[in-house]
Amino acid sequence: MNKAQRLEILTRLRDNNPHPTTELNFSSPFELLIAVLLSAQSTDVGVNKATAKLYPVANTPQAILDLGLDGLKFYIKTIGLFNTKAANTLKTCQMLVDLHGGEVPKERSALEALPGVGRKTANVVLNTAFGQLKDNEGKYFIAVDTHIQRLANRTGYAKGKTVEETEKNIIKNTPRKTEFFYNLHHWFILHGRYTCIARTPRCGSCIIEDLCGFKDKTS
């Protein structure tokens, strides 16, 4: 795939969805952080159902700490791996209270120091909650999950055996235009979730099918 094809892919995705955003419901950086933590190996729909009941009761670090472990589990028990997620959420809330005045930090190192928060979660929070495109060293970043990993490799937009390698190559292959770096994460996730799905991609309804390098296209 060449530079012109990649630019056309991004242009079509932009024209089809000019203002993409996460499908996780949130009204503050903290709510987004917790929603992303809960979303690992779970659907956004399932997380939204749980947080719709949780957030009216507790949507600050201290409020969730006040629920306690069993109280938090009650609200998120419908989500996969809820025992581990509940424990990590409480540890994260405690660190936010003790180290950050109850606020979500805007620095990657501080975010990644929170229990259960890896590079992808940190990238999502920095991008979606704080509008950041670059880290403290001035380097671009892109949050890469399984949908983006699959789409980037399948289409040929960027190859990578690991999410870290794929992220590096997406950044390398993406035109230096703010709207592309800010929105690519959401465009690729949504396209991977609803069109370029894992088992049987819906190539016949794909707006970038003619630009895609996937050899086994479906009708």
C-alpha positions, 0 to 999 in steps of 0.5 A: 500500500502506498502513501496515496492509498493510505491518504485516500483510506483516511479521507473516506473514513473521515468523510463517512464519519467526520466526528468519531468518538468512543462508544463508551459512555462517559462524562469525565476523564475519570469515568472514561478511565474506569470504562476503559479499564472495565472494557478489556475482553468485554463489549462497550455495550456491556460496560455501558449497561454496568456504568449506567447503574454505577456512575449515578451512585459513584463516579469519583475515586473516593465514591468508588472507594466508599463502595468497597470491593463487594459494593463495586462488584455488585455493579460490575458483576455482569462484566467479564473478569469482574473480580480482577477488574474490581480489585484493580479499579479500587487500587487505581482509585486509591492511587488517584486519591493518594497521589493525584488529588483524586484527578486523572493525570495527563501524563503517560507515565503516571497513567501507566503506573495505575493498576490495570492501565497499560499503554492502550488504555493510557493512549485512549484516555490521553487522546479521548479525554484530554485531546492529546496527540503526542506524549511528553517527548513530542512523539505521536501515539495511537491507541491500538486494540485488537480491532485496529491490529487486525484492520491495519494488518489485513488491509496493509495499512500498517504491518506488525506482529505486536500491537506495539509494532503495529502502532509504530508503523501506523504512526510512520504511515499516517500523514502528519495531519492533526485530524487523522492522528486524533481520529484514526483510533476511532475510525479503525475501531468502528470499521473493525467492529462493524465492517472488517470483522474478525471471522467474515469481513463484510467486504461487499459493504466496505467503503475502502474495499478497492484500497484494501490489500486483503486477498480473501475478500468476501462478497 
